[in-house]
Amino acid sequence: MDEFFAEMIAGEDGEKYRQMRSVLESNLTKLRVLRVGRLRYTCTSWEKTRVGNWAGLHTVSVET
């Protein structure tokens, strides 16, 4: 998680990504980042929330 969010938080929209990370960490118990690919990769995490509902995040990232 630290590596995934580090560059985004350092950018001009850093506060938005900091808030997003905080919401994810507050509601998901075992948050992980799964990278698939070299330059373009998929990041996915699906977990049960503290109240037992399923929630997750899926995004595609391109490294340049």
Distance bins in CASP14 RR format, pairs under 12 A and 6 or more apart:
PFRMAT RR
TARGET T0000
AUTHOR 0000-0000-0000
RMODE 2
METHOD distances of the structure
MODEL  1
1 8 0 0 0 0 0 1 0 0 0 0 0
1 9 0 0 0 0 0 1 0 0 0 0 0
1 17 0 0 0 0 0 1 0 0 0 0 0
1 20 0 0 0 0 0 1 0 0 0 0 0
1 21 1 0 0 1 0 0 0 0 0 0 0
1 22 0 0 0 0 0 1 0 0 0 0 0
1 24 0 0 0 0 1 0 0 0 0 0 0
1 25 1 0 0 1 0 0 0 0 0 0 0
1 28 0 0 0 0 0 1 0 0 0 0 0
1 30 0 0 0 0 0 1 0 0 0 0 0
1 31 1 0 0 1 0 0 0 0 0 0 0
1 32 1 0 0 1 0 0 0 0 0 0 0
1 33 1 0 0 1 0 0 0 0 0 0 0
1 34 0 0 0 0 0 1 0 0 0 0 0
1 43 0 0 0 0 0 1 0 0 0 0 0
1 45 0 0 0 0 1 0 0 0 0 0 0
1 57 0 0 0 0 0 1 0 0 0 0 0
2 8 0 0 0 0 0 1 0 0 0 0 0
2 9 0 0 0 0 1 0 0 0 0 0 0
2 10 0 0 0 0 0 1 0 0 0 0 0
2 21 0 0 0 0 1 0 0 0 0 0 0
2 25 0 0 0 0 0 1 0 0 0 0 0
2 31 0 0 0 0 0 1 0 0 0 0 0
2 33 0 0 0 0 1 0 0 0 0 0 0
3 9 0 0 0 0 0 1 0 0 0 0 0
3 10 0 0 0 0 0 1 0 0 0 0 0
3 32 0 0 0 0 0 1 0 0 0 0 0
3 33 1 0 0 1 0 0 0 0 0 0 0
3 35 0 0 0 0 1 0 0 0 0 0 0
3 43 0 0 0 0 0 1 0 0 0 0 0
3 61 0 0 0 0 0 1 0 0 0 0 0
3 63 0 0 0 0 0 1 0 0 0 0 0
4 17 0 0 0 0 1 0 0 0 0 0 0
4 20 0 0 0 0 0 1 0 0 0 0 0
4 21 0 0 0 0 1 0 0 0 0 0 0
4 24 0 0 0 0 0 1 0 0 0 0 0
4 31 0 0 0 0 1 0 0 0 0 0 0
4 32 0 0 0 0 1 0 0 0 0 0 0
4 33 1 0 1 0 0 0 0 0 0 0 0
4 34 0 0 0 0 0 1 0 0 0 0 0
4 35 0 0 0 0 1 0 0 0 0 0 0
4 41 0 0 0 0 0 1 0 0 0 0 0
4 43 1 0 0 1 0 0 0 0 0 0 0
4 44 0 0 0 0 0 1 0 0 0 0 0
4 45 0 0 0 0 1 0 0 0 0 0 0
4 57 0 0 0 0 0 1 0 0 0 0 0
4 59 0 0 0 0 1 0 0 0 0 0 0
4 61 0 0 0 0 1 0 0 0 0 0 0
4 63 0 0 0 0 0 1 0 0 0 0 0
5 11 0 0 0 0 0 1 0 0 0 0 0
5 13 0 0 0 0 0 1 0 0 0 0 0
5 14 0 0 0 0 1 0 0 0 0 0 0
5 16 0 0 0 0 0 1 0 0 0 0 0
5 17 1 0 1 0 0 0 0 0 0 0 0
5 18 1 0 0 1 0 0 0 0 0 0 0
5 19 0 0 0 0 0 1 0 0 0 0 0
5 20 0 0 0 0 1 0 0 0 0 0 0
5 21 1 0 1 0 0 0 0 0 0 0 0
5 22 0 0 0 0 0 1 0 0 0 0 0
5 24 0 0 0 0 1 0 0 0 0 0 0
5 25 0 0 0 0 0 1 0 0 0 0 0
5 31 0 0 0 0 0 1 0 0 0 0 0
5 33 0 0 0 0 1 0 0 0 0 0 0
5 43 0 0 0 0 0 1 0 0 0 0 0
5 57 0 0 0 0 0 1 0 0 0 0 0
5 59 0 0 0 0 0 1 0 0 0 0 0
5 61 0 0 0 0 0 1 0 0 0 0 0
6 14 0 0 0 0 0 1 0 0 0 0 0
6 17 0 0 0 0 1 0 0 0 0 0 0
6 18 0 0 0 0 0 1 0 0 0 0 0
6 21 0 0 0 0 0 1 0 0 0 0 0
6 33 0 0 0 0 0 1 0 0 0 0 0
7 13 0 0 0 0 0 1 0 0 0 0 0
7 14 0 0 0 0 1 0 0 0 0 0 0
7 17 0 0 0 0 1 0 0 0 0 0 0
7 61 0 0 0 0 1 0 0 0 0 0 0
7 63 0 0 0 0 1 0 0 0 0 0 0
7 64 0 0 0 0 0 1 0 0 0 0 0
8 14 1 0 0 1 0 0 0 0 0 0 0
8 15 0 0 0 0 0 1 0 0 0 0 0
8 16 0 0 0 0 1 0 0 0 0 0 0
8 17 1 0 1 0 0 0 0 0 0 0 0
8 18 0 0 0 0 1 0 0 0 0 0 0
8 19 0 0 0 0 0 1 0 0 0 0 0
8 20 0 0 0 0 1 0 0 0 0 0 0
8 21 0 0 0 0 1 0 0 0 0 0 0
8 33 0 0 0 0 0 1 0 0 0 0 0
8 43 0 0 0 0 0 1 0 0 0 0 0
8 59 0 0 0 0 0 1 0 0 0 0 0
8 61 0 0 0 0 1 0 0 0 0 0 0
8 63 0 0 0 0 0 1 0 0 0 0 0
9 15 0 0 0 0 1 0 0 0 0 0 0
9 16 0 0 0 0 1 0 0 0 0 0 0
9 17 1 0 1 0 0 0 0 0 0 0 0
9 18 1 0 1 0 0 0 0 0 0 0 0
9 19 0 0 0 0 0 1 0 0 0 0 0
9 20 0 0 0 0 1 0 0 0 0 0 0
9 21 1 0 0 1 0 0 0 0 0 0 0
9 22 0 0 0 0 0 1 0 0 0 0 0
10 17 0 0 0 0 1 0 0 0 0 0 0
10 18 0 0 0 0 0 1 0 0 0 0 0
11 17 0 0 0 0 1 0 0 0 0 0 0
11 18 0 0 0 0 0 1 0 0 0 0 0
13 19 0 0 0 0 0 1 0 0 0 0 0
13 20 0 0 0 0 1 0 0 0 0 0 0
14 20 0 0 0 0 1 0 0 0 0 0 0
14 21 0 0 0 0 1 0 0 0 0 0 0
14 22 0 0 0 0 0 1 0 0 0 0 0
15 21 0 0 0 0 0 1 0 0 0 0 0
15 22 0 0 0 0 0 1 0 0 0 0 0
16 22 0 0 0 0 0 1 0 0 0 0 0
16 23 0 0 0 0 0 1 0 0 0 0 0
17 23 0 0 0 0 0 1 0 0 0 0 0
17 24 0 0 0 0 0 1 0 0 0 0 0
17 57 0 0 0 0 0 1 0 0 0 0 0
17 59 0 0 0 0 0 1 0 0 0 0 0
18 24 0 0 0 0 0 1 0 0 0 0 0
18 25 0 0 0 0 0 1 0 0 0 0 0
19 25 0 0 0 0 0 1 0 0 0 0 0
19 26 0 0 0 0 0 1 0 0 0 0 0
20 26 0 0 0 0 0 1 0 0 0 0 0
20 27 0 0 0 0 0 1 0 0 0 0 0
20 28 0 0 0 0 0 1 0 0 0 0 0
20 31 0 0 0 0 0 1 0 0 0 0 0
20 56 0 0 0 0 0 1 0 0 0 0 0
20 57 0 0 0 0 1 0 0 0 0 0 0
20 59 0 0 0 0 0 1 0 0 0 0 0
21 27 0 0 0 0 0 1 0 0 0 0 0
21 28 0 0 0 0 0 1 0 0 0 0 0
21 31 0 0 0 0 1 0 0 0 0 0 0
21 33 0 0 0 0 0 1 0 0 0 0 0
21 45 0 0 0 0 0 1 0 0 0 0 0
21 57 0 0 0 0 0 1 0 0 0 0 0
22 28 0 0 0 0 0 1 0 0 0 0 0
22 31 0 0 0 0 0 1 0 0 0 0 0
23 31 0 0 0 0 0 1 0 0 0 0 0
23 49 0 0 0 0 0 1 0 0 0 0 0
23 55 0 0 0 0 0 1 0 0 0 0 0
23 56 0 0 0 0 0 1 0 0 0 0 0
23 57 0 0 0 0 1 0 0 0 0 0 0
24 30 0 0 0 0 0 1 0 0 0 0 0
24 31 1 0 1 0 0 0 0 0 0 0 0
24 32 0 0 0 0 0 1 0 0 0 0 0
24 33 0 0 0 0 0 1 0 0 0 0 0
24 43 0 0 0 0 0 1 0 0 0 0 0
24 45 1 0 0 1 0 0 0 0 0 0 0
24 46 0 0 0 0 0 1 0 0 0 0 0
24 47 0 0 0 0 1 0 0 0 0 0 0
24 49 0 0 0 0 0 1 0 0 0 0 0
24 55 0 0 0 0 1 0 0 0 0 0 0
24 56 0 0 0 0 1 0 0 0 0 0 0
24 57 1 0 0 1 0 0 0 0 0 0 0
24 59 0 0 0 0 0 1 0 0 0 0 0
25 31 1 0 0 1 0 0 0 0 0 0 0
25 32 0 0 0 0 0 1 0 0 0 0 0
25 45 0 0 0 0 0 1 0 0 0 0 0
25 47 0 0 0 0 0 1 0 0 0 0 0
25 49 0 0 0 0 0 1 0 0 0 0 0
25 50 0 0 0 0 0 1 0 0 0 0 0
25 57 0 0 0 0 0 1 0 0 0 0 0
26 49 0 0 0 0 1 0 0 0 0 0 0
26 50 0 0 0 0 1 0 0 0 0 0 0
26 55 0 0 0 0 0 1 0 0 0 0 0
27 45 0 0 0 0 0 1 0 0 0 0 0
27 47 0 0 0 0 1 0 0 0 0 0 0
27 48 0 0 0 0 0 1 0 0 0 0 0
27 49 1 0 1 0 0 0 0 0 0 0 0
27 50 1 0 0 1 0 0 0 0 0 0 0
27 51 0 0 0 0 1 0 0 0 0 0 0
27 52 0 0 0 0 0 1 0 0 0 0 0
27 53 0 0 0 0 1 0 0 0 0 0 0
27 54 0 0 0 0 0 1 0 0 0 0 0
27 55 1 0 0 1 0 0 0 0 0 0 0
27 56 0 0 0 0 1 0 0 0 0 0 0
27 57 0 0 0 0 0 1 0 0 0 0 0
28 45 1 0 0 1 0 0 0 0 0 0 0
28 46 0 0 0 0 1 0 0 0 0 0 0
28 47 1 0 1 0 0 0 0 0 0 0 0
28 48 0 0 0 0 1 0 0 0 0 0 0
28 49 1 0 0 1 0 0 0 0 0 0 0
28 50 0 0 0 0 1 0 0 0 0 0 0
28 51 0 0 0 0 0 1 0 0 0 0 0
28 52 0 0 0 0 0 1 0 0 0 0 0
28 53 0 0 0 0 0 1 0 0 0 0 0
28 54 0 0 0 0 1 0 0 0 0 0 0
28 55 1 0 0 1 0 0 0 0 0 0 0
28 56 1 0 0 1 0 0 0 0 0 0 0
28 57 0 0 0 0 1 0 0 0 0 0 0
29 45 0 0 0 0 0 1 0 0 0 0 0
29 46 0 0 0 0 0 1 0 0 0 0 0
29 47 1 0 1 0 0 0 0 0 0 0 0
29 48 1 0 0 1 0 0 0 0 0 0 0
29 49 1 0 0 1 0 0 0 0 0 0 0
29 50 1 0 0 1 0 0 0 0 0 0 0
29 51 0 0 0 0 0 1 0 0 0 0 0
29 52 0 0 0 0 1 0 0 0 0 0 0
29 53 0 0 0 0 0 1 0 0 0 0 0
29 54 0 0 0 0 0 1 0 0 0 0 0
29 55 0 0 0 0 0 1 0 0 0 0 0
29 56 0 0 0 0 0 1 0 0 0 0 0
30 45 0 0 0 0 1 0 0 0 0 0 0
30 46 0 0 0 0 1 0 0 0 0 0 0
30 47 1 0 1 0 0 0 0 0 0 0 0
30 48 0 0 0 0 1 0 0 0 0 0 0
30 49 0 0 0 0 0 1 0 0 0 0 0
30 50 0 0 0 0 0 1 0 0 0 0 0
30 55 0 0 0 0 0 1 0 0 0 0 0
30 56 0 0 0 0 0 1 0 0 0 0 0
31 43 0 0 0 0 0 1 0 0 0 0 0
31 44 0 0 0 0 0 1 0 0 0 0 0
31 45 1 0 1 0 0 0 0 0 0 0 0
31 46 0 0 0 0 0 1 0 0 0 0 0
31 47 1 0 0 1 0 0 0 0 0 0 0
31 48 0 0 0 0 0 1 0 0 0 0 0
31 49 0 0 0 0 0 1 0 0 0 0 0
31 55 0 0 0 0 0 1 0 0 0 0 0
31 56 0 0 0 0 1 0 0 0 0 0 0
31 57 0 0 0 0 1 0 0 0 0 0 0
32 43 0 0 0 0 1 0 0 0 0 0 0
32 44 0 0 0 0 1 0 0 0 0 0 0
32 45 1 0 1 0 0 0 0 0 0 0 0
32 46 0 0 0 0 1 0 0 0 0 0 0
32 47 0 0 0 0 1 0 0 0 0 0 0
32 56 0 0 0 0 0 1 0 0 0 0 0
32 57 0 0 0 0 0 1 0 0 0 0 0
33 41 0 0 0 0 1 0 0 0 0 0 0
33 42 0 0 0 0 1 0 0 0 0 0 0
33 43 1 0 1 0 0 0 0 0 0 0 0
33 44 0 0 0 0 1 0 0 0 0 0 0
33 45 1 0 0 1 0 0 0 0 0 0 0
33 56 0 0 0 0 0 1 0 0 0 0 0
33 57 0 0 0 0 1 0 0 0 0 0 0
33 58 0 0 0 0 0 1 0 0 0 0 0
33 59 0 0 0 0 1 0 0 0 0 0 0
33 61 0 0 0 0 1 0 0 0 0 0 0
34 41 0 0 0 0 1 0 0 0 0 0 0
34 42 1 0 0 1 0 0 0 0 0 0 0
34 43 1 0 0 1 0 0 0 0 0 0 0
34 44 1 0 1 0 0 0 0 0 0 0 0
34 45 1 0 0 1 0 0 0 0 0 0 0
34 46 0 0 0 0 0 1 0 0 0 0 0
34 56 0 0 0 0 0 1 0 0 0 0 0
34 57 0 0 0 0 0 1 0 0 0 0 0
34 58 0 0 0 0 1 0 0 0 0 0 0
34 59 0 0 0 0 0 1 0 0 0 0 0
34 61 0 0 0 0 0 1 0 0 0 0 0
35 41 1 0 1 0 0 0 0 0 0 0 0
35 42 1 0 0 1 0 0 0 0 0 0 0
35 43 1 0 0 1 0 0 0 0 0 0 0
35 44 0 0 0 0 1 0 0 0 0 0 0
35 45 0 0 0 0 0 1 0 0 0 0 0
35 59 0 0 0 0 0 1 0 0 0 0 0
35 60 0 0 0 0 0 1 0 0 0 0 0
35 61 0 0 0 0 1 0 0 0 0 0 0
35 63 0 0 0 0 1 0 0 0 0 0 0
36 42 1 0 1 0 0 0 0 0 0 0 0
36 43 0 0 0 0 1 0 0 0 0 0 0
36 44 0 0 0 0 1 0 0 0 0 0 0
36 58 0 0 0 0 0 1 0 0 0 0 0
36 59 0 0 0 0 0 1 0 0 0 0 0
36 60 0 0 0 0 1 0 0 0 0 0 0
36 61 0 0 0 0 0 1 0 0 0 0 0
37 43 0 0 0 0 0 1 0 0 0 0 0
37 60 0 0 0 0 0 1 0 0 0 0 0
37 61 0 0 0 0 1 0 0 0 0 0 0
37 62 0 0 0 0 0 1 0 0 0 0 0
37 63 0 0 0 0 1 0 0 0 0 0 0
38 61 0 0 0 0 0 1 0 0 0 0 0
38 62 0 0 0 0 0 1 0 0 0 0 0
38 63 0 0 0 0 1 0 0 0 0 0 0
39 60 0 0 0 0 0 1 0 0 0 0 0
39 61 0 0 0 0 1 0 0 0 0 0 0
39 62 1 0 0 1 0 0 0 0 0 0 0
39 63 1 0 1 0 0 0 0 0 0 0 0
39 64 1 0 0 1 0 0 0 0 0 0 0
40 59 0 0 0 0 0 1 0 0 0 0 0
40 60 1 0 0 1 0 0 0 0 0 0 0
40 61 1 0 0 1 0 0 0 0 0 0 0
40 62 1 0 1 0 0 0 0 0 0 0 0
40 63 1 0 0 1 0 0 0 0 0 0 0
40 64 0 0 0 0 0 1 0 0 0 0 0
41 58 0 0 0 0 0 1 0 0 0 0 0
41 59 0 0 0 0 1 0 0 0 0 0 0
41 60 1 0 0 1 0 0 0 0 0 0 0
41 61 1 0 1 0 0 0 0 0 0 0 0
41 62 0 0 0 0 1 0 0 0 0 0 0
41 63 1 0 0 1 0 0 0 0 0 0 0
42 57 0 0 0 0 0 1 0 0 0 0 0
42 58 1 0 0 1 0 0 0 0 0 0 0
42 59 1 0 0 1 0 0 0 0 0 0 0
42 60 1 0 1 0 0 0 0 0 0 0 0
42 61 1 0 0 1 0 0 0 0 0 0 0
42 62 0 0 0 0 0 1 0 0 0 0 0
43 56 0 0 0 0 0 1 0 0 0 0 0
43 57 1 0 0 1 0 0 0 0 0 0 0
43 58 1 0 0 1 0 0 0 0 0 0 0
43 59 1 0 1 0 0 0 0 0 0 0 0
43 60 1 0 0 1 0 0 0 0 0 0 0
43 61 1 0 0 1 0 0 0 0 0 0 0
43 62 0 0 0 0 0 1 0 0 0 0 0
43 63 0 0 0 0 0 1 0 0 0 0 0
44 56 1 0 0 1 0 0 0 0 0 0 0
44 57 1 0 0 1 0 0 0 0 0 0 0
44 58 1 0 1 0 0 0 0 0 0 0 0
44 59 1 0 0 1 0 0 0 0 0 0 0
44 60 0 0 0 0 1 0 0 0 0 0 0
44 61 0 0 0 0 0 1 0 0 0 0 0
45 54 0 0 0 0 0 1 0 0 0 0 0
45 55 0 0 0 0 1 0 0 0 0 0 0
45 56 1 0 1 0 0 0 0 0 0 0 0
45 57 1 0 1 0 0 0 0 0 0 0 0
45 58 0 0 0 0 1 0 0 0 0 0 0
45 59 0 0 0 0 1 0 0 0 0 0 0
46 53 0 0 0 0 0 1 0 0 0 0 0
46 54 1 0 0 1 0 0 0 0 0 0 0
46 55 1 0 0 1 0 0 0 0 0 0 0
46 56 1 0 1 0 0 0 0 0 0 0 0
46 57 0 0 0 0 1 0 0 0 0 0 0
46 58 0 0 0 0 1 0 0 0 0 0 0
47 53 0 0 0 0 1 0 0 0 0 0 0
47 54 1 0 0 1 0 0 0 0 0 0 0
47 55 1 0 0 1 0 0 0 0 0 0 0
47 56 1 0 0 1 0 0 0 0 0 0 0
47 57 0 0 0 0 1 0 0 0 0 0 0
48 54 1 0 1 0 0 0 0 0 0 0 0
48 55 1 0 0 1 0 0 0 0 0 0 0
48 56 0 0 0 0 1 0 0 0 0 0 0
49 55 1 0 1 0 0 0 0 0 0 0 0
49 56 0 0 0 0 1 0 0 0 0 0 0
END
